[in-house]
Amino acid sequence: MARNRVNQTGNPPQSPVASTESTHRPDPLRLSWFDPRQFGWQAYLFAAIPVAIAASFLNASPVVRFLAAGVAIIPLAGLMGQATEQLAHRLGPGIGGLLNATFGNAAELILALFALSRGLDDVVKASLTGSVIGNLLLVLGASLFAGGLKFPIQKFNRTAAGAGSTLMVLATVGLIVPALFHSLVPGGRGLEHRVSVAVCVMLVFTYILSLIFSLVTHRDLISGIKEEVAAVISEATWGLRHATLFLLGATILVAWMSEILVGAVDAAGEALGLNAVFMGVFVVAIVGNAAEHSTAVIMARKNQMDLAVGIALGSALQVALFVAPVLVFASYLRQTPMDLLFSTLEVVAVIMAVIVARMVAEDGESNWLEGAMLLMVYAILGVAFFYLPGKVGHHGAGPGAKPAVEVHSPG
């Protein structure tokens, strides 16, 4: 998230004229429009970018390449979010809201597209599951817990949270219907791809309706969130050109790091003794959302709960209603498309996460105990996925994809 950086350098306040001139004509040597301190702890992680590049060129061990690329994606995702927020502030609330809705999970989408191109359908589906349960349990739980330790009771917009959690129930129905169809309709075997595509069309349509609802017809429902966003982003400190260049540069680097990470994910999982589903649900998913996760916790510590809850629910919704359908549609560019047939454990995990998160969000207030309970549910699911047998195949995996990944090599 962008933050107001006026007078952080300790310089005396400037006159309005001088301030305007410095904004429009930044010093090219001092780069006064860009302050690395705005990224906080993430600034140190930028050092992982050259490490990942060197590890790739030197063909280092898969674990080193995977870890370096994964760490590098975290600050790059934060940089993409920073640039998006700056563009949104410059372009106005309408276009800005649409821009945030489109690029909110861009880093995760790029990562999943590279995995999809390599036929790692298990990892892609697991990352979708992990993003949903991670946002609803880990992010929301950590935010409520961290904020609750500082404030006994925290309140947030009950109507906005209720609308988001209800949309999440609908999205969950869309994600699990293809798997239920496969299991309950024996005569429908082979039709899962058609069902998945039809469901994806309806999910995208629902996503468009949710944007119209939040950005046009019922903007007042999220007025509290807008006020908190305005408090965090009091001014656009980057010019339009600078924000655009940073967004493009970060996108290119995320794509490069994603290619390195995906190329090493199988071998790294084998070396670490982790199955493909666990890697997708609890490793790849966290990497793609770590920057946004930290922002939600920071906002909760500042008692800006509308923004913290909005980040958790909004990110989960975007994954289910937008990212998942885009990945299914993109898979038709290869020989064998991907479907939405998730494993039974993944289906159960998503259902449980949605139910628990909705129970917490429905009253419009929270405390640290509710956050701790969400984190415990996430940890329990983590144990189940960790001990999942090494060879796990999703239903309906085609010959062009990798239907199963073994933890131990055949030899």
N, C-alpha and C positions, 0 to 999 in steps of 0.2 A: 504494500500500500504506500502511496505517496504521502509524504508528510510535509508540513510547513517548515521550511528550512530558513526562514527569514532571520537574519542576525545570529545564526548559529556559529559563525566564524569569530564572533566577538567584536566585529567592527561596529563603529557607531552608526546609528540609524542615518540613512541617506534621505535626501529630500525626494519628493515624489518624482521630480524631473530626472534626477540622477538614477533613481530606482528604475524608472521606465527605460532609460537609455541602456542600463546594464542588462535589463531583461531582453531587449531587442538586439543588442550588440554585445554578446558575452565576450570576455577576454579569451582568445583562442589558446593562450598559454596556461592560464589558470583554470580554464574550464569551470567558471563560476556557476554555470547552469547545471553541473553534475557534481554531486558530493557523494563519494562512496560510503560515507557514514550513514546515509539514509537506509542502507541495507542491513545495518546492525550486524548480528552474528553471521549472516549469510555472506557478507563481504569477504570473509576469510575463505569461504568455499570456492571462490572464483579460481583459487590456485589449483584446484583439481582439474581445470580445463586443459592446461598444457600437460599435466600428468597423464590424463586420459589419452591425449593425442600421441604423446611419446610412447605410452604403453601399446597403443594400437600399431604404430609404425615399427616398434621393436618386437612386436608379436609376444608380448609378455604373457604371463599365465592368465587364464580366463578369469580367475577370481580378482586379480589386480585390475584387469580391464573393466570388469563388471562394476567393481566398487568405485573405481575412479570416475567412470562415466556416470554412475548413479549419483555420486556426490556432486559432480559438475552440473547435472540437470537441475538440482535444487535451487541454486542461486539464479540460474538462467530462467527458470520458471518464474521466480520472483521478479526478475528484470522484465519479463514479458508482461507480468501483471502491473508493474510500475508504469511501463510505457502505455499500456492500455488505459490505465486510470488517467494518465496525463492527456491522452488523446480524447478520452471521454469528457474531461473537464473543458478542453478546448472546443469540442464540437457541439456541446450542449447536451441537455438531459435526454432528449429523444434518441439521437444518433449515438450518444454516449452509452445509454442503457443497452441499446442493441449491440454495440461494440463489446461491452462487457459480457453480454449474454453469449456472444459468438466466440470470443477468445478466452472465456473464463477457464476452460480446460484444454487450451490449445497444446500445452506441453504434453499432457497425457494422451491426447489424440494423436499427436505426431509419434509418440513412443509406440502406441498401439498399432499405428499404420505400418511401421517398420516390422513389428512382430508379425503382423498379418501378411506382409509381403514375403516373409520367410516360412509361411505355413504353420506358425506357432499358434494355432487356434486355441489350444488349451490355455496358453499364457494370456492371450487376448481376453478370452471369456473370464478367466480368473481375475484379471486386472479390473474388468468391469465390475465383477462381484466385489472385489476388494475396495474399489472406489466408493461404492454405495455403502457397504457396511463400515468402511473406514470413516466416511464423513458423518454417518449417523451415530456411530458408537465412539470411535476414537476422537474425532475432531470435536463433536458436540460434547462428549464426555469430558475431554481434557479442558475445554472452555468452561463448562459449568463447574468443574472441580477447581480449576485455577482461580476463577472469579469468585467462587464461593468461599475460598480460604480468606479472601480479603473483604468480601461483603456478605453478611449473613443471608440476606435474601436479595436476589436480583430479579428484576422484572423486564419483560420484553413484550413486543407487540403480539398479543394473543391471536388476533385475527390473521395477521400475515403468517405467523407460524402455523396456524391451523390450516390455512389455505395451502401452504407448502407441504405439510405432512399429508394432507388429503391427496394432493397431486402425486405424492410419493407412493401412496397406496395404489393409485391407478397405474403408475409406472411399473410397480412391482407386478401387478396383474399381467401387464404386457410382457414382462421379462420371463415369467414362469409359465405362461400359457403354452408356448411351443413344447416345453419339456413335459407338461401334463398331457398334451395332445399325443406326444410320442408314447407315453407310458400307458394311457388309458384307452387309446383308440388303436387296437392291433391292426385293423384294416387300413389305417392311415399311414402306415410306415412308408417312408419315401416322399411324403408330402410335407415334411417338416420345413423344407426351404420355402415353399409357398406360404405356409402359415407364418414363418418368420418375417418374410417380406411384407405380408399384409399387416402384421402387427407393427412393424417398423414404420410403415406409412402412417398408421394411426398414432403412433407415439410422436412422430414429427409434427403431425397436425395438432396434437395436444400441446406440444411445446410452443408452437406458434400461437395458439390460443392463450397459453400462460403468459407469453410476452405481451400480447394485446391487453390482457387483464392487468398486468403489473405496470406497463408503461403507458397505457392509454386510458382505459375505462375506469380503473380503480387505483390511480396513482396515489390517492390520499391514504390508502391502506398501508403503504410503505413509507409514509412521510417521516416516521421516526427513523427509519434506516437512512433516508436521504439526509436528515439533519446530522446523523452521526458521521456519514460519509463526508459531509461538508466540514465537520469539525476536524476530521483527519486530513482532508485535502482542502486546505483553506485557499490555496491558489495554485495555478499551473506554473510550475517553475521551469518546465521544459518547453521550448518552442515546438510548434507543430512539426517542423522538419526534424528536429532532434528526436522527438518521441517516435516518429515514424521510422527513422534510421535505427534507433535502438530496438524497436519491435522487430524489424526485418533482420537485424544482426542477431538478436537473441533467438529468433525462429530458426535461422540457418544453423547456429551452434547447437540448439536443441536437437535438430534433425541429425547433425553429425554425432553428437553424444548418444542419441538413441540408436543409431546404427551400430556404434561400438558396443553399447550395452546389450542390444538384442543379439548381436553376433556371439556374445559370450555367455548368454543366459543359460543355455542348456549345459554347457561344460562347467560353468560356475555352480549351478545347482547340483550337478553330479559330484563335484569336488567337495561341496559343503554338505552333502547328504540331504538335500532338500528336494522334495518332489515339485513338479512343474506347477501344480495348483497352488501350493503354498508360496512359491516364488511369485506367482502372479497376484495372489490375493494380499499378501502381507509385505512383499518387497517392492515389486514393480509399481503397485498402486500407491504406496507411500512415497516413493521417489517422485512420482509425477505430481503429487499434491503437497509436498512438504512445506513449500513456501506459503501456500494458502493456509495450511494447517496452523503454522506459527502465527499468522496474522489473526486468525480467529481467537487464539489463546491470548494474544496481546490485547485485543479489543475487549475480551472478557475481563482481563485484569484492570482495564480502565472503566469498567462498568458500562460499556457500550454493547449491551447484550443483543440489541436488535441487529447490529452488524455481525456479531459473532454467530448468532443463530442463523442469520440469513446466509452467511458463508457456508455453514455446514449443510443446511437444507438445500440451498441453491446449487451448490456443487453436485450433491447427490442427484438432484433432479436433472441437471444438465447432462450428467453421465447417462442416466437411464432414458431420458427423452430425446437426447440429441446425439451424444457420442456413440452409443450403441447402434442406433439406426445407421449413422454415417459409416461405421465400420462394416456393417452388413452390406450396405450398398456398394462400398468400395471393394468388398471381396468379390464382387461379380466382374471385376477387371481381370481376375485370374481364372484358371481353368475350373477349379472347384470352389464354389462360394461357401461362406461361413453361415451357419445358422445360429439360432438363439437357444440351443439345447444345452442347458446348464446341468451339472451333476446334481444329484439329490441333496448332497450336503450344501452346495452353493445355494440352491433354492431355499432350503430351510434357513440358512444363515441370513439371506436377504429378508425373508418373511419376519424372522425374529427381530432383526434390526429395525425394520419399519414399525413393527408393533411397539417395541420398547421406546423408540424415539418419539412416536406419536403420543404415548402415555405421558412422557416427560414434558412435551411441548404444549399439551392441550390446556394447561391451567395458566400459562403466561408468566410463570415465575419459577425460579430454580434455586437450589442450594448445592453445597459441595457434595452431599451424600448422593444426590441424583447423578451428578457427574461421575462419582466413584462407581455407582452401579452400572452405568453405561460402559465404563472402562473394564469392569469385571466381565461383563457379557462379551466384550471384544476379546479379552484374554482367554475366556473359555472356548470361544470359537477358534482362536489361534491354536490352542492345544489340539483340538479336533483335526484341524487342517495339517498341523505338523506331523501327526501320527498317521495321516492318510497313507495307504500303501503307495509304494514308489511308482507303480504303473497305474495310471489313472487315465481312462479314455472318456471323452464326451460322446454322447450319442450322436450318431449320424456323421462322424468324421469321414470325409471323403478321401479318395486316393491322392488328391493333390495336397492335402494337409497332413500334418503330423498328428495322428489321432492319439498317440500315447507317448509318454516320455518316461524312460526308466531311470531310476536313480543310480542303479548299478549297471555298468557296461556289460553287454552280452558276453564278452570274453572273460 
